[in-house]
Amino acid sequence: MSASLPATLFETFFQTEARLFLLAGIRIALSEDGKDLTSLGIFEDSDLAVAHIMAKEETIVAGLPLIPLILEFAGCEFQHMLNVDEGERVSAGTMLAAIQGPTAHILRTERVILNYLGHLSGIASLTARYVAALAGSRTPLLDTRKTLPGLRYPEKYAVLVGGAKNHRLNLSEMLMVKDNHIDRAGGITPAVAKLRQAYPDNCPPIEVECRTLAEVDEAVAANVSRIMLDNMDLGLLRESLARIPEGIETEASGNVTLENIAAIGAVGPDFVSVGRITHSAPAADLSMLIQPLE
């Protein structure tokens, strides 16, 4: 994304459960580092500094609103300034933010801040590349649940920053019948029937993963909400889409890469989902430079 995001995106996303998980993650990250004996042994509380967070490569910035949260959890009295907007594409050498406060406290938070910002910016940047590859098609990009434990919500937020959409955030948002469910239940038909029996009132949307044309036909007959077309080549994907009526959403998934996603989008599924944008995104190269407070 080249345009900056609305300032409310972070606040809108991180509410209720998502915010609780985010704050818990920050607490754990700071606790993992323990007490910074090195910085405490060198610097008095009266020693103040200013830290500049710098981009060492081109990246889409994600996670800036985390900076004050991390500093607050660390018990740091600080001032901070954001030099760029969340979601902005920046070049190497750009200062993203400045932090002013006690040197020891800033250094304690340095790696936690950079870990979050580097990881989330990397996800946003890779996501944007996939979104750009889909330009010209009607197919939006979805993420998956292939996220790092404890970082589900920050990673899915970074996907939004990169211009894609979220699939289900957790297992309760959609009834998703995958290959293991199908094989153990004895087929799509009995699996879907059991779900509708288990949730007779206001049954959540049902998505079914299909690997063959026979499974596609069975899912269509079950009148599910969405059919995931898993690991299909373009010919099989095209034939599968032709069998699915308009009332059922379609999602292409599995082995989707930057090299083939444009061709998949051109075939015309309603969605294409990619696990790589979270589980394989390289972290953006960021650094923090400490200077004495003048």
N, C-alpha and C positions, 0 to 999 in steps of 0.2 A: 504494500500500500504506500502510495506516495503522499496522500493527503493525511493530515493528522486526524485523530479520532475525537469524538465528543468526550468532553471531560468526565461525563457521567458513566462511561462504559464500565470502568473499574467498580464504581459504587453500585451500579445496577447488577453486575454479575456477582459480586461478592456480598451477598446478603444471606441471612439465616444460615443454613447448613454450610454453604460454600465459604462463608466468612469464618465460621467456627473451625473448619478444616484448615483454612489458610493460617489463622492465628496459631492453631496447634502446631502446624508445620514450622512456623517461625520460632516458636518456643523450643521445639526439638532441635532445630538447626543451631540455635545459640547454645543450648544445653550440651550438644555434642562437642562443641569447641571447649567447653569448660571455662576455667578462669585463665585469662591471658596473663600469665605470670611474667612473660617477657616485657610486655608493654607496661605493666604495673610496676615492674622493677626499674624501669628506665625513666618513666615520666611521672611527675607529680600531677595531682588533680588540677593544679593551677596552670599546667602547660597546655596552651590552646593551639589549635592548628586549623587549617582549612584543607579539605580534601577535594580534589577534582576527579570525577569519574569520567574516563576518556574512552572513546571508541577507537580501537586499533585497526578496525576494518569497516567496510561498508556494512550496515545492518539496519534492520527495522527494529526500533527500540520498543521493548515491552517490559513492564514491571517497575517503572519509575514510581508509581504510588506505594510500592513496598518499602521504599527507602525510609520515610518517616516512621512507618510501623516497626521496622527492624530496630531503628534507633531508640524508639520509645520502649520497646521490650528490653533493650539493653540498659535502660536506666540512664540514657545519655541526655543531658541538656544540650540542645543543639539548635542551629538554624540551618535551613537548607534552601537551595534554589534550584529549580529545574530550568535547564537552558534550552531544552527541546521539548516537543510534545510527545505524548504517548502515541505510538503508531507511526512516528515520523521516520522516514528513511534518511539516515545520516551517512556521511563519508568518514573515512579514516581520519583521525585527528580531531574529531568533534568532541567538545566537552558536553557531556550529557547533564551533569548536575554538579553542584558544589555543596559541601557540608562543612559547617563550622562548629567546633566544640572542643571538648577535652581530647587531647591527642590519644590517650590510652583507650578511651571509649570508642573513638572512631576506628582505631586499629583493631579493636576486638570485633567490630562489626564488618570489617573490610571484606573478608572472604565470604561471609554469608550474603552480603549485598551483591557482590560480584557473581556469586554462584547463581542466585536467583535471576539477576538481570541478564547474565550471559546465557543461561539456559532458556529463559523465556524469549529473549530476543532471537536466539537461534531458531526456536520453533516458529516464531512469527515470520522470520525471514524465509525459512524453507516453505512454510505454508504459502506465502505470497508467490513463490516460484511456481508451485502447483496451480494456484489460482490463475496466474498469468498464462500458464500452459493451456488452461481450459477456456481462455478468452475466445469469444466467438461462438461457443456452444451455449445451450440453455441449461447445462448441467452444473449445479453447485457442488462444491467440495465439502465433504464431511470428515470429521476425525473419527477415531475409534476409542475403545477402552484400553488400548495398548499404551498405557501411561505408567510412569514410575510410581510405585506404592507411596502414598502420602502426598503426591504432587498432582493428583488427578485434576483438581479444580484450577490451580495455577496454569497447568499445561493447556487445559481446554480454553482458559481465558486467552492465552497467547495465540491459540488458533484463531480466535475471533479477531484479535489484533491483526493477524496476518490476512484477514479477509475471507476466511472460510466459515463454516457453520458447525455447530456441535451436533453430534449424534447424541444418543442418550448419555446422561451424565452418570447414571448408575443403573443397577439391575432392576430397579422398581419403576423406571420411567417407560419401559416398553417390554412387552412379552416377546422375547426373541428366541425363536426355535432354531437351534444350530444343529450341526451334524451329529454331535453326541446325543442331543435330545432325541433326534429323529431315529437314530440307530437303536437307542435303548428303548424307546417307546413303541418301536415296531412300524414306524412310518410317520409321514406328515399328518395324515388324516386322524389317527388316534391321538397324536400329540396335541393338535389344535382342538380336538373335541374335549380332551381332558382339561385344557386351559379354560375353555368356555364353560365347562361344568364347574371348575374351581372358582371362577369369577363370574357368576351369572348376572350380577348387577354392575353396570358400568365397566365392562371388561376393557382393560387397557388395549391399545393397538397391538396387533400381533404381526410380527415380522418373521418370515421363514427363510432360512438359508437353503438355496437350491444349487445342486451340483450338476444336474442332468435335465434334459427336456422332460423326462417322465416326472421328475420332482416338480418342475415348473407347472406342468399340467395338474398335478395333485394339489399344489398350493393354490392355483387358480380356482379349482373346484371347491376348495375349502373357503374361498372368498376372504383371504387374509388381507390385512391392511397394506403390507409391503412385502415384496419378494426381493431378497438379496441374491444376486447372480454371482456365485462365488467361483473365482479362478477360471472364468470362461474366456476362450479366445474370441476374437472379434466375430467370427462366423457363428459360433454358438451363442454369443451374446445377442447378435442381431436376430437370430432365429427365435431365441427365448423372448425377446421384447415383442416380437410379432404375435406371440401367443397370449400375451398378458393384456387384458382389457384396460381401458383408461381409468377405471375406478380403483385400480390397485397400483400403488406406487412401486417403482423399481429402483434398485440400488446395485450398481456394479462394484465389486470389491474383490480383493485378493490379487497380489502380484501387480499392483498398479505402480508405475514408475513415471518419472518425468519424461521418459522417452515415449511411453505409449498412452499417456493420459489424454492427450489431444485426440487421438484416434478413438479412444473409448468414449469421450464426450461427444464426438461427432456421430456415433451410433445412436445416441439420444436417450440414455437412462435418465430417470428423474434425479438421481444422486450418484456420486461416485465417492467411495470412502477409502481413505488411505491411512494406514498405521504408521508409515514412515515419518509423517510430519511430526509425530511426537516421539516415537521410540528410536528414531535414527537421526534426529536433527542435531547437527554439530553446534556446540555452544558458540555464541558470538565472542570474539576476542575483545575483552574490556579490561581496563586497569584503573587503579586508584592511585593518584599522586598526592602525597602529603607535603604541605608547605607550612612553615611557621606563620602564625598569624601576625601580620604587621600592625 
